[in-house]
Amino acid sequence: MTIESLRDQVAIVTGGYSGIGKAIVSELLKSNMKVVVVDNKVKQEDIEINSEQENPNLVFMKFNLFETELLEEIITYTDEKFGRIDLLVNCAGVYPSNPILKITENEWDQVIDLNLKAPFFLSKAFADYLIEKNTGGSIINLASTAATMPRPGISHYATSKAGLVMLTRVQALEWASANIRVNAICPGVVKTDTLMSSLKTEELLRVHDEKVSKIPFGREALPEEIAKTVIYLANKEYSGYITGQSIYIDGGYTSGQVFTSFNQ
């Protein structure tokens, strides 16, 4: 889907090197946007290959988002590279699983710092930039159905995503007068390469299939389905009056799980 109104606009996508983030970057590029991919997985060879291909719309920036005191460098770099910034997509995150009694302080801090603290401070730096430029813009936070649907083993992850949903609402309220729209996307189970490669045992496959069986649509989401919602929210011609909202892309999971007895 190519959106001409997005042509030459500039986006920052954290975690854009793989999974959902990579799909988002692809859709933004199809809409002729310029994209800075911020990810600690970026390799020098990727930067060199992209340079050789002379793709002027795509830039890789290797960055450790745990270094919150340096997040303003992302804004500065992007502005120096492209001269404007219109969209920030906070997609980077981690998804460990552990029962509460086994979660260490270090594991807790890593999840909260990457999933919630980094989006807070990067969004703050971006909003400062937009207010100074007086241009308006959009922030899209990648949350999760876990923000409202608790499951055992993800207390830190669910807490971080619930916090991100509330942060989205507060940001939207505080920055509306500056014409900054802030929304969240809450995916359910998404069929990424990372997810599928992690299902290495029969038990993991069984648990995954059981989870999918409870989704009314009976399948995982595709990364492209999440990415196309980003395009919708990025385009103010489509969504210019939408802010402070959390859009659930979960095949109906949060509306109610499938009950086998009813279907029979």
N, C-alpha and C positions, 0 to 999 in steps of 0.2 A: 504494500500500500504506500504510494507516494503522495505526500501532502505538500503541495507547492508552497503553501503559506509558511512552511517550516524551512524553506530553502535558505541556506546561509546562516541560519541560527546556530548557536553554539551550545553544546551540552557537555557536562562533566558526568561521567558514569563511574562510580566506585564499584569494584568487584566486577568490572566489565570484561575480564579476561576469559571467563568460562561460565558455563551454566546459563542461568536466567540473564545475568548481566551481559553475556556475549550475544544472546538473542536480542536484547534491548539495543545494543550497539549496532547490530546489523540492521534493525528496523529504522533506527535514527539515520543511518547512512543512506538507506533506500529513500528516505524523505529529504535527501540532500542537505542534511545538517552536518555540521562539523563537530567532531567528538574527541574529547580527551578521555582516554581510558586510564583510570587510576587503580593500580593493583600491585600488591607486593609479589605476585607471581610473574610479572613481566620480565622477560629475558632480553638481554642485550641483542641477541640474534633477531628477535622479533622487531625491535626498534630498527635494526639495520635493514632487514628485509622490507619493512614498510617504507623506509627511506628510498631503497632501490626501486620499489614499485611506484614511487612518487605519488602516493595517495595524499593529496593536500588536505583532505577532510578528516583524516584519522591520525591521532597522535597517542603514543603510549607513554605513560609516566609511572615509573616504578616508585612506589611509595608505601611506607608503613603507616597505616592509619591509626596505630596505637600511639603514635607520636602527635598527640593532639595539639601540642604547643606549636607545631610546624604546619598545621592544616592550612593556614592562610597562604602558604607557598603554592598550594594547588590553584587558588584563585588568582594569585599574581601571575603564575606561569601561563594559565589559560588566557588571561586578558592580554598578556604580552604576545602570545602566539596568534590569537585571533581577533583581538581588539574589542571583544564583547563576550558576554556570557548570558544565556537566556534560561538555561535549564540545569538543575542539579538532580541527579538520580542517585540516592543513597541505597545502593544495592548490596554492598559488601557485608558479609556476615558469616558467622560460624554456627554450626548446629550439632553440638555434642549431645550425647545422651548418657545420663547417669542418675541413679536414685539420689534423693536429697542427702541421705546419710553418707554418701560416698563423694559428694562434691567438695572439693578443696577450695580454699579461699582463692588460690591462683586460677583455678578453672572458672569460678564464679566471675572474677574480675575480667578475665579474657573475654567472656561472653558479653558481659555488660559493656565493657569498654569498646568493643568493636561494633556490636549491634545497636548500641544506644548512645554511648558517649561520643563516639566519632561522628555520627549523624548530627548530634546536637551542635557540636562546635564547628563542623564544616558548614552546616546550614547557617549558623550565626555569622560566619565569615562571609558567606555568599550574600546573606541579607544585608550586611553592612555595605558590601560592594554595590548591590542593586539600589539601596537607598541613596548612596553617594552619587550614583550615576542617574538616578531618577528615571529608570527605564522599566521597572516592573520585571517580573519573571515568574518562574514556576519551580517548585520543589516537589519531588515525588519520593516518598519513603517506602521502601520495600519491607512490609511487615509480614504477617502470617496469620493463618486461621488460628494458630496457637495463641494469639493475643486474646482470644475469647473462648477457645475450646481446650481446656486443660487435658493433658495426658500424663501418665506416670513417666518419670525419667527426663522431663524437659523443664524443670522448674526455673532454671536460669534462663533458658532460651525463651520460654513463654513469658517470663517476667520482662525480658528485654523487649519483646515484640509488643506486649501490652503497653509498656512505657512509650514505645515508638508511636503507637496509635494515639495516645493521649498527647504526646509531644506534637504530633501533627495538628491536632485540634487547637492547641494553645498557640503554635506558630501561626496558624491561619488567622486567628483572632488578632494577634499582636501586629501582624504585617499586612493585613488587608488594606489599611489606609495607604500603604506604599505600593499597592497593586501587585503584591506577591501572593500567588496562589500556592497553597500547600495541601497536598493530598497523599493518602497512603494506598498502597495496593497490598492486599492480603491473599497471597496464593495458598492453595491447599497442597496436595501432593503434586509435584511437578516432575515430569519424566526427563530429568537431566542425565547427562553421561555420568556425572559424579554419583548420582543416586543409584543408577542401574549397576555401575561397577562395584558399588559397595555391598550389593546383595550376593555375597560370596558363599553363603551356606544355605542349606535347605530351610533352616529355622528362620533366617533373615528373609528368605523368599516367602515363607509361609506368613510371617507377620506382615510383610508388605502387601501380599495378596489379600489378607484379611482386612487390612486398612482400606484398600481400594474397593473391596466388596461392599463397604459401607457408604461409598459415595453414590448418590442417586444416578449420576451419569455412568457409573461403573468403569471409569478409567481415570488415569492421571491426566493432569493438564499438560499441554505442550509448552515449552519455553516461549514459542512464538505467540501463544495466546496471551501470555503475560505481557510480552513486548508490545503487542498491538494496543493494549490498554494504556501503556505508557505514551504511545503516539497520540491516542485520543486525549489524554490529560495534558499533553504538551501543547496541543494545538488550541489556542484560545478562541479560535473561530468555532470550535466544537464544544469546548468546556470552559469558556471564559467566565462563567458564573458559578463554577464549581470550586469550592475550597473547603478545607476542614473535613473532608469525607474519606472514608475507608471503603474501598471497593473490594469485595470478596470474589476471588476467581477460584472457585473450589468445586464446581460441578454440583452444587447444591448441598455440600456437606454440612455447612453451618446452619442450613435451614432445617435439617433433620436427617438422621441416618436412615438407611434402608432397613426395613423390618421384614425379614424373610416370611414370617407368618402372614403378613398382610398381602405380600406379592403372590403368595400361593392361593 
